[in-house]
Amino acid sequence: MNNMCSHSHGEFDPDNPLNKPDVPDDVQDAIRTLLRWAGDDPDREGLIDTPKRVGRAWLEYCRGNQEDPAIHLARIFEEVGGYEEIVLLKGIPFQSHCEHHMAPITGKAHIAYLPAKKVVGISKLARVLHGYANRLQVQERLTAEVADCIWNNLEPRGVAVVIEAEHGCMTGRGVKVHEVEMLTSRMMGCFLEDAASRKEVLSLMGF
């Protein structure tokens, strides 16, 4: 049985009425060690349950490790009435965590593709983004993974992914610069090869 979720579905535990995942002792001990390292007392009242809360939070933050985002592109549609123009989902909010400092990355993504024969429900593009974002990440890899997933599974004529994000590792530590966003993009197919197509999709995205 998975030690991260030892209570079976439907089984009521009076000590855990919300059926939250169990957090192993070694995970809780690691968080207590970090609290001590940061100069705090993990035994004080406000921090007693923090190791469990943090363990569960990180299980949720990194839930993308438990899925293959490509699964969201498995259900495709080919009856599109001859539509051959850009499909764009603009301004999708997301949150991730940087793998260097485990600090939050908060931003929005613009995802577009030019279908050949296959389209998907528009919400699936957001699900692909979140599947990759819910892992320890760097923005450059996140941008590439989303684009590659769409390219490989939908086989479109073009893919364009642009991500704008603010990084907690820069706003909350180090230089502590606020209101600065990092911009990354990946163009594939016609959006890479044809300047007019690239200009069109970036204009629709607002760039």
C-alpha positions as a printed NumPy array, in Angstrom:
array([[  0.   ,   0.   ,   0.   ],
       [  1.244,   3.488,  -0.831],
       [  2.529,   4.97 ,   2.445],
       [  1.644,   8.461,   1.212],
       [ -2.058,   7.649,   1.288],
       [ -2.668,   4.795,   3.666],
       [ -6.378,   5.402,   4.27 ],
       [ -8.599,   3.662,   1.747],
       [-11.296,   5.592,  -0.061],
       [-14.587,   5.548,   1.848],
       [-13.018,   4.353,   5.13 ],
       [-13.685,   6.839,   7.932],
       [-10.866,   7.542,  10.353],
       [-11.895,   9.728,  13.322],
       [ -8.29 ,  10.96 ,  13.621],
       [ -8.285,  12.002,   9.969],
       [-11.888,  12.884,   9.04 ],
       [-10.886,  14.602,   5.79 ],
       [ -8.888,  11.529,   4.679],
       [ -5.75 ,  13.579,   4.04 ],
       [ -2.602,  11.753,   2.868],
       [ -0.301,  10.513,   5.596],
       [  3.111,  12.164,   5.741],
       [  5.926,   9.713,   6.596],
       [  8.046,  10.405,   9.663],
       [ 11.23 ,  10.94 ,   7.656],
       [  9.543,  13.686,   5.622],
       [  8.292,  15.4  ,   8.781],
       [ 11.73 ,  15.097,  10.377],
       [ 13.332,  16.724,   7.333],
       [ 10.958,  19.685,   7.593],
       [ 11.66 ,  20.033,  11.334],
       [ 15.385,  20.039,  10.553],
       [ 14.853,  22.836,   8.038],
       [ 12.861,  24.85 ,  10.581],
       [ 15.68 ,  24.519,  13.11 ],
       [ 18.238,  25.449,  10.437],
       [ 16.217,  28.611,   9.741],
       [ 16.423,  29.54 ,  13.435],
       [ 12.938,  28.546,  14.574],
       [ 11.59 ,  26.03 ,  17.064],
       [  9.539,  23.262,  15.427],
       [  8.087,  22.371,  18.831],
       [  6.386,  25.702,  19.403],
       [  2.597,  25.782,  19.138],
       [  2.316,  27.398,  15.714],
       [  4.719,  24.913,  14.111],
       [  3.573,  21.624,  15.682],
       [  1.542,  20.583,  12.636],
       [  3.654,  22.423,  10.059],
       [  5.69 ,  19.344,   8.995],
       [  2.49 ,  17.52 ,   8.025],
       [  1.043,  20.563,   6.293],
       [  4.224,  21.214,   4.315],
       [  4.549,  17.549,   3.344],
       [  0.989,  17.469,   2.02 ],
       [  1.455,  20.804,   0.271],
       [  4.509,  19.545,  -1.614],
       [  2.682,  16.372,  -2.578],
       [  0.103,  18.665,  -4.197],
       [  2.612,  21.121,  -5.685],
       [  4.379,  18.243,  -7.445],
       [  1.357,  16.16 ,  -8.398],
       [  2.361,  16.531, -12.054],
       [  5.085,  13.944, -11.388],
       [  2.323,  11.333, -11.149],
       [  0.866,  11.921, -14.63 ],
       [  1.793,  12.041, -18.292],
       [  0.336,  15.34 , -19.597],
       [  0.018,  13.813, -23.075],
       [ -2.969,  11.832, -21.817],
       [ -5.033,  15.028, -22.055],
       [ -4.473,  15.094, -25.818],
       [ -5.629,  11.522, -26.42 ],
       [ -9.231,  12.507, -27.218],
       [ -9.088,  14.301, -30.546],
       [-11.667,  15.582, -33.031],
       [-11.351,  15.603, -36.804],
       [-14.744,  17.06 , -37.753],
       [-13.973,  20.779, -37.626],
       [-15.944,  22.027, -40.617],
       [-12.858,  22.831, -42.626],
       [-11.382,  25.138, -39.961],
       [ -7.716,  25.747, -40.772],
       [ -6.849,  28.826, -38.73 ],
       [ -4.986,  29.402, -35.456],
       [ -6.379,  27.958, -32.23 ],
       [ -5.221,  30.062, -29.281],
       [ -5.738,  29.829, -25.548],
       [ -4.541,  33.111, -24.116],
       [ -3.503,  34.107, -20.599],
       [ -3.707,  30.722, -18.837],
       [ -2.691,  31.295, -15.197],
       [ -0.358,  28.768, -13.607],
       [  1.88 ,  28.254, -10.597],
       [  5.011,  26.154, -10.436],
       [  8.164,  25.973,  -8.291],
       [ 11.716,  26.514,  -9.403],
       [ 13.999,  23.527,  -9.019],
       [ 16.933,  25.646,  -7.864],
       [ 15.388,  27.221,  -4.74 ],
       [ 11.94 ,  25.542,  -4.632],
       [ 10.479,  29.054,  -4.726],
       [  7.167,  29.854,  -6.461],
       [  6.926,  30.654, -10.149],
       [  3.687,  32.487, -10.898],
       [  2.622,  33.506, -14.355],
       [  0.494,  32.981, -17.409],
       [  0.922,  31.104, -20.649],
       [ -0.321,  31.637, -24.181],
       [ -0.642,  28.431, -26.204],
       [ -1.472,  28.291, -29.909],
       [ -1.431,  25.708, -32.643],
       [ -2.371,  25.607, -36.301],
       [ -4.244,  22.334, -36.792],
       [ -3.629,  20.   , -39.678],
       [ -6.331,  17.38 , -39.1  ],
       [ -6.605,  17.09 , -35.32 ],
       [ -8.033,  19.413, -32.666],
       [ -8.732,  18.923, -28.96 ],
       [-11.068,  20.467, -26.443],
       [ -9.574,  23.835, -25.591],
       [ -9.357,  23.092, -21.854],
       [ -6.917,  20.286, -22.641],
       [ -4.229,  22.822, -23.513],
       [ -4.483,  24.231, -19.99 ],
       [ -4.337,  20.723, -18.548],
       [ -1.129,  20.018, -20.446],
       [  0.374,  23.239, -19.081],
       [ -0.604,  22.404, -15.505],
       [  0.626,  18.831, -15.864],
       [  4.129,  20.102, -16.534],
       [  3.909,  23.13 , -14.228],
       [  3.027,  20.963, -11.218],
       [  6.617,  19.77 , -10.934],
       [  9.897,  21.355,  -9.932],
       [ 10.715,  23.341, -13.044],
       [ 12.726,  25.919, -14.893],
       [ 10.683,  28.175, -17.135],
       [ 12.688,  27.383, -20.242],
       [ 12.028,  23.642, -19.905],
       [  8.366,  24.189, -19.053],
       [  7.911,  26.196, -22.265],
       [  9.621,  23.521, -24.363],
       [  7.765,  20.607, -22.765],
       [  4.33 ,  22.126, -23.392],
       [  5.158,  22.919, -27.017],
       [  6.743,  19.516, -27.689],
       [  3.777,  17.669, -26.173],
       [  1.302,  19.459, -28.44 ],
       [  3.55 ,  19.059, -31.475],
       [  4.084,  15.334, -30.963],
       [  0.486,  14.418, -30.149],
       [ -1.625,  16.666, -32.385],
       [  0.789,  16.777, -35.337],
       [ -0.25 ,  20.349, -36.216],
       [  1.258,  22.625, -38.849],
       [  2.595,  24.897, -36.123],
       [  2.856,  25.361, -32.354],
       [  3.6  ,  28.541, -30.425],
       [  3.994,  28.74 , -26.653],
       [  4.848,  31.947, -24.8  ],
       [  5.148,  32.072, -21.006],
       [  5.376,  35.181, -18.801],
       [  6.225,  34.571, -15.153],
       [  7.539,  36.129, -11.967],
       [ 10.039,  34.103,  -9.959],
       [ 10.049,  34.001,  -6.182],
       [ 13.738,  33.12 ,  -6.158],
       [ 14.367,  36.645,  -7.475],
       [ 11.573,  38.592,  -5.751],
       [ 11.834,  37.032,  -2.278],
       [ 15.585,  36.486,  -1.967],
       [ 18.844,  37.532,  -3.569],
       [ 18.377,  40.773,  -5.521],
       [ 14.714,  41.048,  -4.356],
       [ 13.541,  42.724,  -7.539],
       [  9.761,  42.926,  -7.878],
       [  7.4  ,  43.372, -10.827],
       [  9.879,  41.842, -13.259],
       [  8.639,  39.051, -15.492],
       [ 10.641,  36.503, -17.409],
       [  9.461,  35.813, -20.962],
       [ 10.164,  32.565, -22.812],
       [  8.843,  31.264, -26.117],
       [  9.014,  28.21 , -28.333],
       [  7.933,  28.25 , -31.958],
       [  7.588,  25.108, -34.06 ],
       [  6.545,  24.335, -37.613],
       [  5.101,  27.244, -39.59 ],
       [  5.437,  29.635, -36.634],
       [  9.179,  29.027, -36.675],
       [  9.707,  28.846, -40.406],
       [  7.329,  31.557, -41.685],
       [  7.81 ,  35.124, -40.434],
       [  4.265,  36.191, -41.355],
       [  2.709,  33.29 , -39.408],
       [  4.918,  34.024, -36.426],
       [  3.967,  37.712, -36.516],
       [  0.275,  36.82 , -36.683],
       [  0.295,  34.463, -33.701],
       [  2.366,  36.838, -31.562],
       [ -0.015,  39.662, -32.428],
       [ -3.006,  37.544, -31.358],
       [ -1.191,  36.824, -28.099],
       [ -0.731,  40.552, -27.546],
       [  2.964,  40.935, -28.409]])
